[in-house]
């Protein structure tokens, strides 16, 4: 039985201007080869979903079977399981519709099983869309969540039966076909990232295009040559792994642009260093004035990928000293459409970052980092008055406004969330509350029986392990940081009849702010739904409020409050920083006042930093949690709490935790991260770890428009990848880079055994994620995706650590039952201490 909840309860509506369906057309034309097979018959299975399992380790019994047993086959009518009502869940036959798609409501929360019998080993491109995940002959592959038709998977079919299992995405439709590639190495224009070429600027531009490597060998020593208006620029291409599609950054030369044309052609060549031409492509780029709406590209520090942001420039053409408005978009909205919803202002530039994708990361995790990278790049470019920086956004971007405003409160003079929800996890978790508000008859209309309702609303008591996993999400719990809004003015705009982000959420924030905030405005647009025109975001009273607010200078601040869930996410406000916590990933805070006494009170802080150089006058002492501490000199000073007493310490050692690297596990996936996979194990181990690293890189491409380098363990050296984060795939026995990076790690993993400090655990069924500092770097971290054997490797297949709204502490240990049992199969979770040791850490065991 399938549980279907109305979109007004759980989704983003798809009507009206910037909230239109993605702003993209699905890829229909095929340029990469010819179709040799269209899947038009399949088996489908629906698994009842109540939507309240942990997103960190969601239960997936279907993939459990196909990954653990790659030779598994199913037949029509075969029973998969028995549901909670005692009914058999069976595989049923389905056929495609007139668009060659499998579709229908019965596919919601479902899986599609496809087979193809090949007479020989054969290299193909598997093209599918509308799915979130694929298993192909027992290996995991990234899906096409947005149903864009972007995903091409190069693979070698085995002789005989090949099995494809697709997990259906947000729309109940799936399309799948096999292509014979026209070339084994070639460009594909699916998912380009390109800038607008600007008439008034003579500069080189950054762009990115994907290259297919459908061979068993690495593609090495190649370049991309870009030609524009008789000018040429060559970019060296990084090595491309076997059977992958890599998104490659390249540079476009500056050129003289014709003011009478709206577009210009960029001719691309993919060439070997010996001059051999492999592939060509012609791109058409828009030519714009920098004084009109346009988009720009930049290189991200997260992974050296090319990202873009869109600009609605100051129409008065102010060169410097104007305001800057950061506007963050809603789910499914392109940054270009976000900026286009705003008329140009005469006192500032409006900037719209991408969140890495139209859905991206809800402005958390890498979406948060993208917003701050774009803010930094636009400050560099436009040189605004740094006291006039403002933040706004709509829907998911309204959440982004609440979240970024609470996380980086000293970066903005005022914020304006429009149709937003403050807390992502609370918004998702409010599904049951919204269902509870329906009458029994209304619930029955959506197939919710009384027994189902009872199960959906049953109280659940989490274990100690589950509590510590949830604690890793504290930096996302915006309402726990609510007093950070005291830093700025707030304008809350919401439609009176919004049923996507229900209006009661805005009214609740009005009540909360009303209890302590002296400077906020609340307005419900009469009759307004979720989107009621461009004035859903481009609302003049918002910009009137902005114009009257500025970020204060440090010398004028006499009171200051700040809270954070992790110094690694957000550590400081103005001149005070929380450097280390007492209890990791619990809320830490300080409360500063300066009348006659310089006074700071803290909670859950073990090290505090104060930069006295930013403050006026003479300061000889401060009162810290009720104790006077003398200040020997007016400089940046660190205070450490030891046994209830505060003392001044020298600059803390960078090998300890701090804002530069603080965990949890997700923190490994930044800082130009590189994936290093094992090659020194058995064939099964080597194949699995390579495919796991490739799967994670593909996922980061799709969800984060990313570009992560894969490196074999035998090719990795510390000097070739200095100060970069590394994610290691494998263990001490099979990954040759282990001792280079993890020799002194408090956790050691072998075949059939792992050591957790002084504790030793045996068995081949253990999977483990953890993060530690990179010993040869002051800033870089090492993430580890590891297992003690084949069962543990497959248990660790999922990469929900690359999904927003999931929570991962520094370490998580689990066994092979995790796919079937979810978070309840996690045996240990926790955080290392500030010295990155187990002994001073905080761990829970099941």
TIVO-82290 format. One line per 4 residues: number of its first residue (from 1); for each residue x, y, z of C-alpha. Coordinates in Angstrom, 2 decimals. Each point is the difference from the previous one (the first is absolute). Layout:
NUM = X Y Z; ...
end
This chain:
1 = 0.00 0.00 0.00; 1.32 3.41 -0.91; -0.12 3.03 2.22; -0.58 3.15 -2.05
5 = -0.02 3.36 1.76; -1.24 3.15 -1.74; 2.66 2.34 -1.33; -1.30 2.77 2.20
9 = 1.27 -2.01 2.95; 3.42 -0.99 -1.21; 1.02 1.68 -3.21; 0.95 3.02 -2.00
13 = -2.73 1.02 -2.42; 0.99 0.45 -3.62; -1.89 3.08 -1.10; 0.97 3.54 -0.74
17 = 3.15 1.60 -1.37; 3.10 -0.91 2.00; -1.79 -2.90 1.65; -0.56 -1.69 -3.34
21 = 1.11 -3.56 -0.48; 3.77 0.38 0.29; 0.33 2.56 -2.80; 1.54 -2.72 -2.18
25 = -1.16 -2.26 -2.79; 0.64 -3.71 0.23; 2.66 -1.32 -2.36; -1.71 -1.79 -2.87
29 = 2.50 0.13 -2.84; 2.88 -2.45 0.02; 3.38 1.14 -1.35; 2.27 -2.46 1.78
33 = -0.90 -3.09 -2.05; -2.95 -1.98 -1.25; -2.74 -1.75 1.95; 0.41 -3.78 -0.13
37 = -2.64 -0.92 2.57; -2.99 1.68 1.62; -1.21 -1.65 3.18; -3.75 -0.36 -0.55
41 = -0.82 -2.82 2.41; 0.89 -0.18 3.65; -1.00 -1.25 3.40; -1.05 2.47 2.66
45 = -0.15 -0.23 3.78; -1.58 2.46 2.40; 1.31 0.20 3.55; -2.31 1.80 2.48
49 = 1.74 3.10 1.33; -1.04 1.99 3.02; 2.76 2.55 -0.48; 1.26 0.10 3.56
53 = 3.06 -2.22 -0.18; 3.41 1.59 0.58; 1.31 1.77 -3.12; 3.53 -0.80 1.17
57 = -0.48 -3.75 -0.38; -3.39 -0.53 -1.64; -1.18 -3.57 -0.27; 0.42 -1.46 -3.49
61 = -0.82 -3.72 0.00; -0.18 -0.17 -3.81; 3.55 1.21 -0.61; 1.07 -2.12 2.95
65 = -0.92 -3.08 -2.03; 1.45 1.05 -3.35; 3.28 1.37 1.39; 0.60 -2.89 2.36
69 = -0.89 -2.52 -2.72; 0.97 1.39 -3.45; -1.25 -3.13 -1.78; -3.53 0.41 1.40
73 = -2.86 -0.14 -2.50; -3.73 0.42 0.50; -3.06 -1.03 -1.98; -3.51 1.34 -0.43
77 = -2.22 -0.75 2.99; 2.95 -0.81 2.24; -0.57 1.06 3.60; 2.62 2.36 1.39
81 = -1.29 0.37 3.54; -3.10 0.28 2.16; -1.12 3.45 1.08; -1.17 1.08 3.44
85 = -3.59 -0.95 -0.92; 1.04 -3.57 -0.81; -0.31 0.43 -3.78; 2.55 -1.24 -2.49
89 = 2.05 2.57 -1.89; 0.46 -1.40 -3.50; 1.90 0.91 -3.12; -2.52 0.86 -2.71
93 = 0.40 0.50 -3.73; -0.14 3.53 -1.45; 0.43 1.43 -3.51; 1.00 3.39 -1.35
97 = -2.44 2.69 -1.10; 0.05 1.94 -3.27; 3.13 1.88 1.11; 1.90 -3.25 0.63
101 = -0.20 0.72 3.73; -1.20 -2.19 2.81; -2.46 2.18 1.86; -2.93 -0.04 2.39
105 = -0.89 0.65 3.60; 0.82 -3.60 0.86; 3.68 0.82 -0.55; 0.11 2.43 2.91
109 = 2.32 -1.36 2.66; 0.86 -2.73 -2.48; 2.73 -1.88 -1.81; 0.31 -1.02 -3.65
113 = 1.80 -3.20 -0.98; 1.45 -0.21 -3.52; 2.00 -2.69 -1.76; 2.00 -0.08 -3.21
117 = 1.50 -3.11 -1.52; 3.21 0.69 -1.90; 1.55 -2.48 -2.40; 3.48 1.22 0.86
121 = 1.92 2.41 2.18; -0.87 3.41 -1.35; 0.72 3.63 0.96; -3.15 2.11 0.20
125 = -1.37 3.18 1.51; -2.92 -0.61 2.33; -2.33 2.98 -0.14; -2.75 0.19 2.58
129 = -1.96 2.82 1.61; -2.44 0.52 2.84; 1.73 -2.29 2.49; 1.99 0.82 3.12
133 = 2.26 -3.03 0.00; 0.96 -2.94 -2.19; 1.48 -3.42 0.60; 1.64 -1.45 -3.12
137 = 1.24 -3.56 0.31; 0.42 0.52 3.73; 1.81 3.37 0.00; -1.60 3.32 1.06
141 = -0.33 2.94 -2.39; -1.30 3.52 0.41; -3.49 0.74 -1.33; -1.64 2.88 -1.86
145 = -2.04 1.52 2.85; -1.09 3.09 -1.93; -1.17 -2.01 -3.02; 2.19 2.18 -2.22
149 = 1.33 -2.85 -2.12; 3.56 0.91 0.98; 1.28 -3.35 1.12; 2.08 -2.13 -2.34
153 = 1.72 -3.02 1.54; 2.78 -1.60 -2.03; 0.33 -3.70 0.81; 0.93 -3.36 -1.44
157 = -2.93 -2.36 -0.26; 0.85 -3.55 0.92; -0.90 -2.85 -2.32; -3.41 -1.31 1.02
161 = -2.51 1.67 2.29; 0.65 3.48 1.36; -2.19 1.30 2.82; -0.94 3.65 0.54
165 = -2.00 1.00 3.10; -1.17 3.62 0.19; -1.41 1.74 3.05; -2.82 2.30 -1.13
169 = 0.47 3.70 0.74; -2.34 2.82 0.96; -1.99 -0.34 -3.23; -1.54 -3.42 -0.73
173 = 1.59 -0.45 -3.40; 3.10 -1.80 -1.23; 1.63 -0.12 -3.42; 2.91 -2.30 -0.85
177 = 1.91 -0.93 -3.14; 3.41 -1.23 -1.16; 2.18 1.96 -2.44; 2.87 -1.13 -2.14
181 = 2.50 2.87 0.43; 1.15 1.71 -3.20; 3.45 0.24 1.56; 1.51 -1.50 3.13
185 = 1.34 3.44 1.04; -2.18 3.01 -0.83; -1.61 3.20 1.19; -3.60 0.09 1.16
189 = -1.86 3.29 0.37; -2.39 -1.38 2.60; 0.47 2.27 3.03; 2.26 2.82 -1.11
193 = 1.10 2.77 2.35; 0.76 3.13 -2.00; 0.12 3.76 0.63; -1.48 2.86 -1.90
197 = 2.65 1.85 -2.02; 0.01 3.65 1.02; 0.42 2.88 -2.43; 1.71 2.38 2.40
201 = 2.57 -2.44 1.41; 3.11 -1.38 -1.67; 0.67 -3.18 1.95; 0.36 -3.75 -0.18
205 = -3.04 -2.01 1.12; -0.37 -3.31 1.82; -2.37 -2.69 -1.24; -0.47 -3.77 0.28
209 = -1.04 -2.80 -2.33; -0.32 -3.73 0.58; 2.24 -2.54 -1.72; -0.98 -3.66 -0.39
213 = 2.67 -2.64 0.49; -1.62 -3.28 -1.04; 3.27 -1.94 0.09; 1.68 -2.22 2.58
217 = 3.03 2.29 0.07; 0.75 3.41 1.44; -0.17 2.88 -2.45; 3.23 1.89 0.59
221 = 1.95 2.88 -1.56; -2.89 1.80 -1.67; -0.94 3.64 -0.40; -3.13 1.99 -0.78
225 = 0.58 2.76 -2.54; -2.61 2.77 -0.05; -0.21 2.26 -3.08; -1.95 3.28 -0.06
229 = 0.24 2.66 -2.72; 3.41 -1.22 -1.20; 1.39 -0.16 3.53; 0.97 -3.26 1.62
233 = 0.66 -1.21 3.54; 1.18 -3.45 1.09; -0.84 -1.68 3.31; 1.79 -3.11 1.23
237 = -2.53 -2.71 0.88; 0.40 -2.06 3.20; 0.17 -3.78 -0.39; -3.44 -1.51 -0.64
241 = -0.70 -3.38 1.65; -1.32 -3.05 -1.88; -3.73 -0.24 -0.70; -0.85 3.46 1.33
245 = -1.45 3.27 -1.23; 2.10 2.82 1.46; -0.95 3.67 0.08; 3.13 1.84 -1.11
249 = 0.72 3.68 0.72; 1.45 1.95 -2.92; 0.81 3.60 -0.84; -1.52 2.15 -2.75
253 = 2.28 2.70 -1.44; -0.80 3.66 0.14; -1.02 1.42 -3.34; -1.47 3.05 -1.64
257 = -3.77 -0.36 0.07; -2.39 1.42 -2.58; -2.51 2.24 1.75; -2.61 -0.78 -2.65
261 = -0.20 -3.76 0.65; -1.71 -1.74 2.89; 2.01 -3.23 -0.19; 3.45 -1.22 -0.90
265 = 1.32 -3.43 -0.94; 2.70 -1.76 2.01; 1.65 -2.87 -1.88; 1.46 -2.69 2.26
269 = 2.56 -2.65 -0.85; 1.01 -2.96 2.17; 3.57 -0.81 -1.01; 2.80 -2.25 1.11
273 = 3.23 1.78 0.83; 1.47 -1.54 -3.16; -2.52 2.00 -2.02; -2.49 -2.82 -0.74
277 = -3.57 1.39 -0.09; -2.52 -2.24 1.81; -3.23 2.01 0.31; -1.44 3.38 -0.95
281 = -2.97 2.03 1.14; -1.51 3.38 -0.75; -1.51 2.02 2.83; -2.19 3.07 -0.34
285 = 0.46 2.50 2.81; -2.03 3.11 0.73; 1.55 3.42 -0.36; -1.19 2.44 2.67
289 = 0.75 3.38 1.42; 1.43 -0.10 3.48; -2.46 2.78 0.81; -2.96 -2.31 -0.68
293 = -1.03 -3.35 1.50; 2.73 -2.58 -0.67; 1.76 -3.00 1.47; 3.62 -0.48 1.02
297 = 2.14 -3.03 0.74; 2.74 -0.70 2.53; 2.19 -2.87 1.24; -1.19 -1.46 3.29
301 = 2.46 -0.78 2.78; -2.13 -2.99 1.00; 1.02 -2.14 -2.99; 1.44 2.35 -2.64
305 = -3.20 -0.34 -2.00; -1.51 2.82 -2.03; -3.09 1.55 1.57; -2.12 2.93 -1.10
309 = -2.02 2.75 1.59; -2.44 2.47 -1.49; 0.04 3.77 0.35; -2.58 2.77 -0.13
313 = 2.50 2.87 -0.07; -0.39 3.45 1.45; -1.72 2.00 -2.74; 1.76 3.18 1.12
317 = 3.30 -1.72 -0.96; 1.58 0.76 3.35; 3.52 -1.35 -0.25; 0.71 -0.33 3.69
321 = -1.62 0.62 3.36; -3.53 -1.07 -0.92; -2.06 -2.53 1.95; -0.01 -3.72 -0.75
325 = -3.07 -2.23 0.23; 0.47 -3.78 0.19; -3.19 -1.72 -1.21; -0.29 -3.77 0.44
329 = -2.42 -1.97 -2.17; -2.70 -2.55 0.71; -0.12 -3.70 -0.81; 0.05 -0.66 -3.78
333 = 0.90 3.63 -0.78; 3.04 0.91 -2.08; 2.13 2.87 1.28; -0.55 1.79 -3.34
337 = -3.76 -0.06 0.54; 0.47 1.17 3.58; 1.93 3.11 -1.05; -2.35 0.66 -2.91
341 = -2.92 0.31 2.44; 1.56 3.23 1.31; -0.02 3.37 -1.72; 3.38 1.70 0.15
345 = 0.50 2.24 3.03; 1.65 3.41 0.00; 2.01 -0.50 3.16; 1.42 -3.52 -0.12
349 = 0.79 -3.21 -1.89; -2.15 -3.08 0.49; 1.79 -3.35 -0.09; -1.66 -3.43 -0.32
353 = 2.19 -3.05 0.74; -0.98 -3.49 -1.21; 0.04 -2.12 3.17; 2.05 -2.22 -2.34
357 = -3.23 -1.18 -1.70; -3.68 1.05 -0.26; -0.77 -2.35 2.90; 3.55 -0.25 1.26
361 = 0.36 -0.10 3.75; -2.79 2.26 1.34; 2.76 2.58 0.65; 1.58 -2.30 2.57
365 = 3.22 -2.03 -0.28; 1.52 0.80 -3.43; -2.87 2.37 -0.80; 1.07 2.06 3.00
369 = 3.60 -0.03 -1.21; -1.11 0.99 -3.50; -1.94 2.98 1.34; 3.02 1.21 1.96
373 = 2.38 -0.56 -2.93; -2.29 2.04 -2.24; -0.26 2.71 2.64; 3.80 0.18 0.19
377 = 0.44 0.02 -3.79; -2.65 2.67 -0.53; 1.59 2.14 2.72; 3.33 -0.31 -1.81
381 = -1.62 0.91 -3.31; -2.42 2.78 0.98; 1.84 1.42 3.03; -3.17 0.93 1.92
385 = -0.29 1.98 3.19; 0.61 -2.88 2.42; -2.49 1.45 2.46; -2.77 -0.33 -2.60
389 = -0.27 -3.74 -0.64; -3.50 -1.51 0.05; -1.56 -3.45 -0.29; -3.33 -1.13 -1.41
393 = -1.57 -3.01 -1.73; -3.22 -1.84 -0.78; -1.39 -3.42 1.06; 3.02 -2.28 0.43
397 = 1.89 3.26 -0.37; -2.16 1.43 2.77; 1.33 -2.84 2.10; 3.48 0.84 -1.30
401 = -0.53 3.57 1.19; -1.03 -1.11 3.49; 2.86 -2.52 0.11; 2.83 2.10 -1.44
405 = -1.16 3.00 1.99; 0.21 -1.99 3.23; 3.25 -1.73 -0.95; 1.94 3.09 -1.17
409 = -1.84 2.82 1.78; 2.80 2.58 -0.13; 0.16 -0.27 -3.82; -3.36 1.69 -0.60
413 = -1.58 3.29 1.04; -3.52 -1.36 -0.52; -1.73 -3.12 -1.27; -3.36 -0.59 -1.72
417 = -1.28 -3.58 -0.16; -2.89 -0.34 -2.47; -2.32 -3.03 0.23; 2.70 -1.74 2.00
421 = 0.25 -2.61 2.72; 2.70 0.57 2.63; 1.03 -3.56 0.89; 0.44 -2.58 -2.80
425 = -0.21 -3.08 2.21; -3.01 1.36 1.87; -1.72 0.83 -3.29; 0.54 -3.51 -1.30
429 = -0.99 -1.48 3.34; -3.18 2.07 0.07; -1.56 -2.29 -2.60; -1.66 -2.13 2.66
433 = -1.32 3.11 1.74; -1.57 1.24 -3.23; -1.57 -3.40 -0.63; -1.34 -0.04 3.56
437 = -1.86 3.25 -0.71; -2.05 -1.71 -2.72; -3.30 -1.62 0.84; -0.33 -3.77 -0.24
441 = -2.03 0.42 -3.20; 2.69 2.23 -1.51; 2.69 -2.51 0.89; -2.06 -2.74 -1.59
445 = -0.02 1.97 -3.27; 3.77 -0.38 -0.10; -0.06 -3.68 0.89; 0.94 0.46 3.65
449 = -1.86 -2.60 2.03; -0.43 0.28 3.78; 2.63 -2.73 0.45; 2.42 1.85 -2.26
453 = -0.66 3.24 1.86; 0.64 -1.73 3.31; 3.34 -1.26 -1.27; 0.97 3.37 -1.47
457 = -0.70 1.87 3.24; 1.33 -2.59 2.46; 2.51 1.43 2.47; 3.56 -1.13 -0.62
461 = 2.68 0.06 2.69; 3.48 0.22 -1.57; 2.97 -1.88 1.40; 3.14 1.68 1.37
465 = 1.77 -0.78 -3.28; -2.81 1.54 -2.02; 0.05 3.08 2.23; 3.68 0.58 -0.68
469 = -0.57 -0.46 -3.75; -2.76 2.60 0.17; 2.30 2.31 2.00; 2.26 0.26 -3.03
473 = -2.80 2.06 -1.55; 0.05 2.71 2.67; 1.57 2.60 -2.36; -3.14 -0.35 -2.13
477 = -2.44 0.54 2.87; -0.67 3.62 -0.76; -2.45 0.54 2.84; 2.72 -0.91 2.51
481 = 1.97 2.96 -1.39; -2.98 2.36 -0.08; 1.54 2.77 2.12; 2.64 0.50 -2.68
485 = -2.71 1.96 -1.84; 0.64 2.81 2.47; 2.92 0.90 -2.27; -2.26 1.40 -2.70
489 = -3.36 1.29 -1.06; -2.47 -2.64 -1.19; -2.83 0.28 -2.54; -2.29 -3.05 -0.19
493 = -2.13 -0.22 -3.16; -2.49 -2.81 -0.53; -3.10 -0.63 -2.05; -3.23 -0.08 1.98
497 = -1.11 -3.23 -1.72; 3.32 -1.78 -0.51; -0.60 -3.75 0.13; 3.53 -1.05 -1.07
501 = 1.77 1.61 2.93; -3.08 0.39 2.20; -0.59 3.51 1.28; -0.12 -1.20 3.59
505 = 3.79 -0.51 -0.19; 0.50 3.74 -0.61; -2.48 0.86 2.72; 1.91 -2.25 2.40
509 = 3.20 1.92 -0.79; -1.85 3.25 0.57; -0.93 -1.21 3.48; 3.53 -1.18 0.73
513 = 1.63 3.23 -1.16; -2.59 2.03 1.87; 1.29 -1.38 3.28; 3.47 1.58 -0.31
517 = 0.70 1.76 -3.30; -0.36 3.82 -0.13; 0.43 0.43 -3.76; -2.14 -2.22 -2.20
521 = -2.87 0.54 -2.43; -2.62 -2.60 -0.86; -2.28 0.17 -3.05; -2.49 -2.50 -1.41
525 = -0.82 0.73 -3.61; -3.83 -0.01 -0.23; -1.22 -3.00 -1.95; 3.57 -0.92 -0.87
529 = 0.79 -3.65 -0.73; 3.54 -1.36 -0.08; 0.90 1.99 -3.11; -2.14 2.97 -1.01
533 = 2.30 1.77 -2.45; 3.45 1.55 0.06; -1.02 2.11 2.97; 0.09 -3.26 1.98
537 = 3.70 0.88 0.25; 0.45 3.44 -1.57; -2.01 1.77 2.67; 0.78 3.69 0.41
541 = -0.57 0.16 3.78; 2.74 -2.63 0.43; 2.53 2.23 -1.76; -1.25 3.04 1.91
545 = 0.78 -1.84 3.23; 3.39 -1.04 -1.39; 0.89 3.58 -0.85; -0.43 1.03 3.62
549 = 2.29 -2.70 1.46; 3.79 -0.33 0.04; 2.45 -2.41 1.62; 1.49 1.81 3.00
553 = 3.71 0.60 0.38; 1.72 -1.90 2.80; 0.69 3.22 1.93; -3.75 0.66 0.26
557 = -1.00 -3.45 1.29; -0.75 -0.01 3.71; -2.17 -3.13 0.10; 0.31 -3.16 -2.02
561 = -1.47 -3.50 0.13; 1.08 -2.92 -2.15; -0.74 -3.73 -0.13; 1.32 -2.83 -2.16
565 = -0.46 -3.74 -0.34; 3.59 -0.52 -1.15; 3.00 2.32 -0.34; 0.76 -1.83 -3.25
569 = -3.22 1.37 -1.49; -0.14 3.43 1.65; 2.32 1.14 2.75; -0.05 3.75 0.41
573 = -1.82 3.28 0.05; 1.94 3.19 -0.54; 2.99 -0.19 2.39; -0.86 -3.06 2.15
577 = 0.36 -3.61 -1.12; -0.94 -3.34 1.56; 3.07 -2.09 -0.74; -0.83 -3.27 1.77
581 = -3.02 -1.55 1.67; -0.30 -1.96 3.23; -2.70 -2.31 -1.40; 0.39 -0.38 -3.77
585 = -2.93 1.00 -2.18; -2.12 1.26 2.87; -0.89 3.69 -0.17; 2.84 2.25 1.16
589 = -0.48 3.70 0.66; 1.42 3.19 1.39; -1.68 3.12 1.34; 2.13 3.15 -0.11
593 = -0.64 3.38 1.57; 2.25 3.02 0.46; -1.15 2.80 2.23; 2.49 0.68 2.76
597 = 1.18 -3.60 -0.09; 0.99 -2.09 -3.02; -2.08 -3.08 0.78; -0.43 -3.34 -1.78
601 = -2.13 -2.91 1.20; 0.23 -3.31 -1.86; -1.83 -3.32 -0.19; 1.56 -3.23 -1.28
605 = 3.25 1.76 -0.95; 3.42 -1.38 0.85; 2.05 2.51 -2.01; -0.88 3.57 -0.94
609 = 1.87 2.50 -2.18; -0.37 3.77 0.26; 1.66 2.35 -2.49; 0.65 3.09 2.10
613 = 1.73 1.74 -2.93; -3.43 0.75 -1.46; -1.16 1.85 3.12; 0.64 3.59 1.09
617 = 1.65 1.19 3.16; 2.08 -1.71 2.63; -1.07 -3.44 1.26; 1.92 -1.42 2.94
621 = -2.38 -2.72 1.19; -3.27 -1.72 -0.77; -2.60 -1.82 2.07; -0.37 -3.50 -1.43
625 = -2.80 -2.10 1.51; 0.24 2.06 3.18; 3.80 -0.18 0.33; 2.34 2.91 -0.67
629 = 2.75 -0.81 -2.49; 2.87 2.47 -0.56; 0.89 0.85 -3.60; 3.79 0.33 -0.47
633 = -0.18 1.62 -3.43; -2.61 1.21 -2.43; 0.07 -2.71 -2.64; -1.97 -3.05 -1.05
637 = -0.12 -2.10 3.17; -1.10 -3.57 0.68; -1.65 -0.99 3.27; -0.27 -3.66 1.01
641 = -2.20 -1.44 2.74; 1.81 -2.56 2.15; -1.77 -1.57 2.98; -2.39 2.92 0.25
645 = 2.73 2.64 -0.19; 0.83 2.20 -2.98; 3.55 0.77 -1.03; 1.70 1.61 -2.96
649 = 1.72 -2.44 -2.32; 2.29 0.41 -2.98; -1.47 -0.58 -3.42; -1.58 -3.45 0.18
653 = 1.74 -2.74 -1.95; -1.55 -0.43 -3.43; 0.05 -3.78 0.36; -2.85 0.38 2.50
657 = -3.61 0.65 -0.93; -1.00 3.53 -0.83; -1.82 2.08 -2.61; 2.51 -1.19 -2.62
661 = -1.07 -3.70 0.37; -2.45 -1.21 2.56; -1.81 -3.03 -1.52; -2.51 -1.69 -0.40
665 = 0.40 -2.36 -2.88; -1.55 2.26 -2.67; 2.81 2.50 0.56; 2.33 -2.31 -1.95
669 = -1.76 0.91 -3.26; 1.47 3.46 -0.55; 3.41 1.71 -0.25; 0.67 -1.28 -3.55
673 = -0.68 -3.55 1.14; 1.52 -2.98 -1.84; -1.28 -3.60 0.13; 2.68 -2.71 0.42
677 = -1.18 -3.54 -0.64; 1.53 -3.38 0.84; 1.81 -2.15 -2.58; 1.95 -2.41 2.25
681 = -2.82 -2.33 0.98; -1.73 -2.88 -1.69; -1.65 0.60 -3.38; -3.38 0.25 1.73
685 = 1.32 2.57 2.50; 1.76 2.06 -2.66; -3.05 0.03 -2.27; -2.32 0.95 2.85
689 = 2.12 2.83 1.39; 0.65 1.48 -3.44; -3.70 -0.10 -0.80; -0.87 1.43 3.41
693 = 2.36 2.96 -0.51; -1.37 0.45 -3.52; -3.57 -0.15 1.36; 0.74 2.70 2.58
697 = 1.68 2.20 -2.61; -2.99 -0.41 -2.35; -2.38 0.86 2.83; 1.98 3.13 0.82
701 = -0.07 0.95 -3.68; -3.77 -0.44 -0.24; -1.01 1.53 3.32; 2.73 2.60 0.32
705 = 1.04 0.75 -3.60; 3.27 -1.38 1.27; 3.38 -1.03 -1.32; 1.83 -2.38 2.33
709 = 3.28 -1.59 -1.03; 0.41 -3.78 0.32; 3.48 -1.38 0.70; 1.23 -3.57 0.40
713 = 1.73 -0.63 3.31; 3.24 -0.88 -1.79; -0.03 3.36 -1.82; -0.62 2.08 3.11
717 = 2.82 1.90 1.67; -0.17 2.61 2.73; 2.11 2.53 -1.90; -2.15 -0.18 -3.14
721 = -3.20 0.80 1.93; 1.11 2.41 2.74; -2.52 1.45 2.46; -2.93 -1.65 -1.78
725 = -2.68 -2.04 1.70; 0.12 -3.68 -0.87; -2.69 -2.67 0.19; 1.54 -3.47 0.25
729 = -1.95 -2.99 -1.33; 1.28 -3.28 1.42; 1.86 -1.20 3.08; 3.56 -0.46 1.21
733 = 0.38 -3.33 -1.80; -1.22 1.08 -3.42; 0.61 3.76 -0.34; 3.68 0.82 -0.57
737 = -0.55 3.64 1.09; -1.29 -0.98 3.46; 3.29 0.36 1.86; 0.83 3.23 -1.81
741 = -3.18 1.59 1.32; -1.24 -2.08 2.94; 3.04 -1.56 1.64; -0.71 1.76 3.31
745 = -3.80 -0.10 -0.18; -1.67 -1.16 3.24; -2.15 -2.27 -2.18; 1.68 -2.70 -2.08
749 = -1.91 -2.28 -2.36; 1.25 -3.31 -1.43; -1.52 -2.97 -1.74; -2.18 -1.77 2.59
753 = 0.90 2.38 2.84; -0.06 3.59 1.13; 1.68 1.72 2.92; -1.86 2.82 1.73
757 = 2.67 1.30 2.36; 0.72 -2.89 2.36; -3.16 -1.84 -1.05; 0.20 -2.68 -2.71
761 = -3.02 -1.21 -1.97; 0.07 -3.06 -2.28; -2.04 -0.96 -3.06; -0.26 0.75 -3.71
765 = -3.39 1.71 0.28; 0.98 3.41 1.40; -0.33 3.25 -1.94; 1.36 3.27 1.31
769 = 0.07 3.72 -0.83; 2.32 2.31 1.93; 2.02 3.21 -0.31; 3.39 0.94 1.48
773 = 2.51 2.80 -0.65; 2.52 -0.39 -2.79; 3.24 -0.19 1.96; 2.16 1.84 -2.56
777 = -2.39 2.95 -0.27; -1.23 2.71 2.36; -3.37 0.22 -1.74; -0.82 -3.18 -1.92
781 = -2.01 -3.02 1.15; -0.15 -3.66 -0.94; -3.39 -1.67 -0.37; -0.11 -3.78 -0.03
785 = -2.54 -2.31 -1.65; 1.15 -3.40 1.15; -1.02 -3.54 0.88; 1.41 -3.19 1.44
789 = -1.20 -2.20 -2.88; -2.45 -0.51 -2.83; -3.14 0.23 2.14; 1.22 3.19 1.66
793 = 0.94 1.51 -3.36; -3.50 -0.46 -1.31; -1.52 1.26 3.24; 1.99 3.21 -0.59
797 = -1.25 0.41 -3.58; -2.45 2.86 0.68; 1.21 3.61 -0.19; -2.69 1.82 1.92
801 = 2.83 2.10 1.42; -0.32 1.86 -3.34; -3.67 0.80 0.66; -1.22 3.11 1.78
805 = -1.90 -0.49 3.25; 2.02 -3.08 0.97; 2.08 -0.05 3.16; 3.40 -1.65 0.35
809 = 2.23 0.36 3.06; 3.77 -0.57 -0.17; -0.40 -3.78 0.00; -2.71 -2.55 -0.76
813 = 0.45 -3.78 0.27; -2.66 -2.35 -1.37; -0.45 -3.54 -1.27; -1.54 -1.60 -3.10
817 = -3.54 0.27 1.36; 0.01 3.80 -0.47; -1.74 -0.16 -3.39; -2.85 -1.99 1.48
821 = -0.16 1.56 3.47; 1.20 3.56 -0.52; 1.49 2.04 2.82; -0.88 -2.66 2.55
825 = 2.86 -2.05 -1.51; 2.57 2.68 0.93; 2.09 -1.52 2.78; 2.10 3.03 0.92
829 = -0.16 3.72 -0.76; 1.71 3.01 1.45; 2.53 2.79 -0.05; 3.72 0.05 0.65
833 = 1.25 2.39 2.67; 1.51 3.40 -0.73; 3.37 -1.79 -0.20; -1.55 -2.46 -2.51
837 = 0.38 -2.85 2.47; -2.49 -2.70 0.92; 0.75 0.37 3.70; -1.17 3.63 0.17
841 = -2.81 -0.59 -2.49; -3.72 -0.62 0.34; -1.17 -3.37 -1.37; -3.06 -2.16 0.51
845 = -0.25 -3.74 -0.58; -3.02 -2.13 -0.66
end
